[in-house]
Amino acid sequence: MLNQSADLDRLFHALADPTRRAMIERLSRGPAPVSELAKPIAMSLPAVMQHLGVLEAAGLVRSEKSGRVRVCAIEPKALSQAEQWIDARRIEWERRLDRLGDYLKTLESKGEGHDGQD
């Protein structure tokens, strides 16, 4: 569990930055060379490479060198981990809200709810 927590920390840290999210969005359409990923971003190539390093360390992106070109691709499994974690939180809150709704209905049926007068 602790290792999974560290993995999620890296994943959410990587996704917390808008530049990295833009890179992920682009890569969700298919693999791309680093130069293409860097084109719309107003920063130096070394800075872009640092962002890619964070994405790779989080397991969100993999890259390989083909000749002189480094091509990056998304790793869907890492996004799936984030989705599972978020979905578990959503389910937990839906249950809590359902219980609250049931409790409020019980109060209302007992006449203990708000009677419309202030």
C-alpha positions as CSV (number, residue, x, y, z in Angstrom):
1,M,0.0,0.0,0.0
2,L,2.8,2.4,0.9
3,N,4.5,1.8,-2.5
4,Q,1.1,2.3,-4.3
5,S,0.8,5.6,-2.3
6,A,4.2,6.8,-3.5
7,D,3.3,5.8,-7.1
8,L,0.1,7.8,-6.9
9,D,2.0,10.8,-5.4
10,R,4.3,10.8,-8.4
11,L,1.4,10.4,-10.8
12,F,-0.7,13.3,-9.3
13,H,2.5,15.5,-9.0
14,A,3.2,14.9,-12.7
15,L,-0.5,15.7,-13.6
16,A,-0.5,18.8,-11.4
17,D,1.4,20.9,-14.0
18,P,-0.5,22.3,-16.9
19,T,2.5,21.9,-19.3
20,R,2.7,18.2,-18.5
21,R,-1.1,17.8,-18.8
22,A,-0.9,19.4,-22.3
23,M,1.8,16.9,-23.2
24,I,-0.4,14.0,-22.0
25,E,-3.3,15.4,-24.0
26,R,-1.2,15.5,-27.1
27,L,0.2,12.0,-26.6
28,S,-3.3,10.7,-26.1
29,R,-3.8,11.2,-29.8
30,G,-0.7,9.0,-30.5
31,P,3.1,9.0,-30.2
32,A,5.1,12.1,-30.9
33,P,8.7,13.2,-31.2
34,V,10.0,15.5,-28.4
35,S,10.4,18.3,-31.0
36,E,6.6,18.1,-31.8
37,L,5.7,18.1,-28.1
38,A,8.0,21.1,-27.5
39,K,6.6,23.2,-30.4
40,P,3.5,24.7,-28.7
41,I,5.3,25.2,-25.4
42,A,7.0,28.5,-24.7
43,M,10.1,27.1,-23.0
44,S,13.5,25.8,-23.8
45,L,14.1,22.2,-25.0
46,P,15.9,21.3,-21.8
47,A,12.9,22.5,-19.7
48,V,10.6,20.4,-21.9
49,M,12.9,17.4,-21.4
50,Q,12.7,17.9,-17.6
51,H,8.9,17.8,-17.8
52,L,9.1,14.6,-19.9
53,G,11.4,13.2,-17.2
54,V,8.8,13.8,-14.6
55,L,6.1,12.2,-16.8
56,E,8.4,9.2,-17.4
57,A,9.3,8.9,-13.7
58,A,5.5,8.8,-12.9
59,G,5.0,6.0,-15.5
60,L,2.7,8.2,-17.6
61,V,5.0,8.3,-20.6
62,R,7.7,6.1,-22.2
63,S,10.2,7.2,-24.8
64,E,12.6,5.6,-27.1
65,K,15.3,6.9,-29.4
66,S,14.9,6.1,-33.1
67,G,18.0,7.4,-34.8
68,R,18.4,11.0,-33.7
69,V,14.8,11.4,-32.8
70,R,13.3,10.6,-29.3
71,V,9.6,9.5,-29.7
72,C,7.3,9.6,-26.7
73,A,4.1,7.6,-26.1
74,I,1.5,7.6,-23.4
75,E,1.3,4.7,-20.9
76,P,-2.4,4.1,-20.3
77,K,-1.9,1.8,-17.3
78,A,-0.7,4.8,-15.2
79,L,-3.7,6.8,-16.1
80,S,-5.8,3.8,-15.2
81,Q,-4.3,3.8,-11.7
82,A,-5.4,7.5,-11.2
83,E,-8.8,6.7,-12.6
84,Q,-9.2,3.8,-10.1
85,W,-8.2,5.9,-7.2
86,I,-10.5,8.8,-8.2
87,D,-13.4,6.3,-8.8
88,A,-13.0,4.8,-5.4
89,R,-13.2,8.2,-3.8
90,R,-16.3,9.0,-5.9
91,I,-18.0,5.8,-4.8
92,E,-17.2,6.5,-1.2
93,W,-18.7,10.0,-1.4
94,E,-21.8,8.8,-3.3
95,R,-22.5,6.3,-0.5
96,R,-22.1,9.0,2.1
97,L,-24.4,11.3,0.3
98,D,-26.9,8.5,-0.2
99,R,-26.9,7.9,3.6
100,L,-27.3,11.6,4.3
101,G,-30.2,11.7,1.8
102,D,-31.9,8.7,3.6
103,Y,-31.4,10.3,7.0
104,L,-32.9,13.6,5.8
105,K,-35.9,11.7,4.3
106,T,-36.3,10.0,7.7
107,L,-36.3,13.4,9.5
108,E,-38.8,14.8,7.0
109,S,-41.2,11.9,7.4
110,K,-41.0,12.3,11.2
111,G,-41.9,15.9,10.8
112,E,-38.5,17.0,12.1
113,G,-37.5,18.7,8.9
114,H,-37.7,22.4,8.1
115,D,-41.3,23.5,8.1
116,G,-40.8,26.5,5.7
117,Q,-40.9,29.1,8.5
118,D,-37.9,31.2,9.5
